[in-house]
Each structure stands twice: as structure tokens, then as C-alpha cells.
Amino acid sequence: MSDTHVSVLRQEAIAALEVVPGKKYIDATTGAGGHSLAIVKKGGVLLGIDQDKEALRIATRRLEQEQLKPENWTFTQGNFRNIETLANAHGFNLVSGILFDLGVSSMQLDTPERGFSYRFTDAPLDLRMDTSTGDTAAQLVNRVTAEELYDIFSSYGEEQLARKLADAVYRARSVKRIVTVGDLVEVVASVVPGESMRYGVLSRIFQGLRIAVNDELSSLKLGLEGAKRLLVPGGVLAVISFHSLEDRIVKQFMRQAGSQVITKHPIRPGEQEQEVNRRSRSAKLRVAKKL
Ligand SMILES: C[S@@+](CC[C@H](N)C(=O)[O-])C[C@H]1O[C@@H](n2cnc3c(N)ncnc32)[C@H](O)[C@@H]1O
């Protein structure tokens, strides 16, 4: 696994957390540890969570290379839908700030055997962030109804050709099980022959499958609720999202009673960041304080 993930909106997210030395913070999506490292460097005492144990291995190595006090940071594997249990287990019962940087990391996308990218056609169609649990994308696409496939491709993937693609997958799997990334790419190619258009379709349906496989939207809702209970009054919740459905959940959550919205409009990456890091283009940072 490579460790090339470039943190999105790092400065903005860390500034939003208003890190006070000695206070406790949670990075709910540690990934390669870019945001985590910045919090600890500012003097925060950090609990980093990720459901991907490979990501935590990379982040641990990264923080170990820095001259940081080991008692100021801890990483733990788990799904942030269980953020309260994970935090309580590590003595983080009340914290001053919590960051979520949602979605997929570059390491996940660039590791062929994880099946996150349509580029690696020999890879198993997996797409699980926690490889120890749950159905793979292959199991999902071979099991669900054509209507469910359509829902995944259209709402999570925001793909206009969702109906045609769902029907094509449904037909193809009755002839031969879909097992590899290449099997799915072949089905998409039968519906979208033009290469340049096909890549866009592929990235959208892989996004849709990823969201479904990892049950990302319900994890987000549960994670936000848990986070709010863990924050001290005045504590900061900062969320970077990459998908309109995620952003809607975050926006609605922050508008609830008991929260003060700090970002009336989401913070977006500047032109320079967007140019250097294409993945940042859809990012939106929203911030709220607990009253
Ligand atoms: C965009 S990356 C985070 C990058 C990180 N902020 C950095 O600077 O390196 C998102 C990470 O969140 C993790 N993740 C996504 N959903 C999660 C969940 N429900 N629970 C725990 N980790 C999750 C992924 O495994 C991935 O490593």
C-alpha cells in the first residue's frame, strides 16, 4: 500500500478546530494521518480512529517519525459509527474537537487488491474499508435486485445511466458471476462503448458501490450523533465531505438545536489546492460548535 494521501483542506480544518494545547481531540478518519499529525503538532491530545487497519499502520509510522510525545496520541481501529464506545474505551469521554474527513483515501484507491479502483481489472471487486467484515462489492452486485442496483448507481453514484447499467449487470450476472473489477468494467463497456465517457461512468458507479458496501451514510449519521454527545460545550465539530448526500446530512445535522453553525457556507479548497490535488475538488468543510 502506498502512503501518498494528501490531506484535503488541512489548514482550514485545523484552524476550525481551534486546538488548545493539552485538550483532547478526535480524528474520526485518520487515514494517512495528515490531519492527526497537525492536531498533535498544535499540542492537542489525540485519539485517531479508522476502520482500515492498513491506514492506521501508515499513520502510526508517520507520527512515530516525528518528535512527538507518545502519550499525546493513540490510534484505534473501528468504525466511527461506534465513536462513543471507541472514545470511552480510551478515556476520551469529553473532547474539545472532532474531525471527520469522509470518503476514501488515495492509499485505498491506489492499492489494486482492495478493489476500489476500476483501473485494476484483475483485482477482486471488494471495496470494503474494513476487510475483516461485511459483504464485498462482488457479493453485493451478485445478490441485490435490479431495482436495488439502480438505487445504488443513481442515488449514491449520481449516475444518469443507472437504469441501463443496473439492467446490464443484472443480465450479465445470470450468465456469469461478477467476481473481479474487470468483470464489472466489461459490463459497463457493453453499455458505454466510448472510452472517455466510460471512465466517468465507472468512477460514479464505483463511488455508489463503495457507499453501499460500507454503509457510509448510516455510519455518518450515527457518527455525528455520537460526536455531539462527546463534545464539551463550545467544542468544535468539523466535517469534510465529498458527496452531495453526505453534505446534506452534515448540513442538516449542524442546524439542529444545540449547535451553532460556524460556516454559513461550506469552506471549499482554493484554486491552488484544487489544481495540485484533484481529489479536493468536491470537498466541502462545514463547522459547528456545541452550545
Ligand atoms: C479521506 S481519508 C482520511 C485522510 C486523512 N484525513 C489524512 O489526512 O490522511 C478517509 C479515511 O476514513 C476512513 N473511514 C471512512 N469511513 C469510516 C468509518 N465509518 N469509520 C472509520 N473510518 C472510516 C477510511 O478508511 C479512510 O482511511
The ligand as a Gaussian input file, in Angstrom:
#p B3LYP/6-31G(d) Opt

LIG

0 1
 C      -10.162000      10.826000       3.186000
 S       -9.417000       9.603000       4.157000
 C       -8.772000      10.491000       5.527000
 C       -7.448000      11.127000       5.268000
 C       -6.831000      11.783000       6.483000
 N       -7.622000      12.882000       6.986000
 C       -5.415000      12.266000       6.177000
 O       -5.141000      13.456000       6.328000
 O       -4.588000      11.435000       5.810000
 C      -10.817000       8.845000       4.835000
 C      -10.489000       7.722000       5.817000
 O      -11.666000       7.492000       6.573000
 C      -11.795000       6.133000       6.798000
 N      -13.220000       5.886000       7.036000
 C      -14.239000       6.097000       6.184000
 N      -15.402000       5.771000       6.763000
 C      -15.105000       5.389000       8.031000
 C      -15.891000       4.936000       9.127000
 N      -17.215000       4.806000       9.036000
 N      -15.256000       4.638000      10.278000
 C      -13.914000       4.752000      10.393000
 N      -13.113000       5.142000       9.369000
 C      -13.701000       5.461000       8.209000
 C      -11.259000       5.481000       5.554000
 O      -10.837000       4.165000       5.826000
 C      -10.112000       6.411000       5.173000
 O       -8.893000       5.949000       5.682000

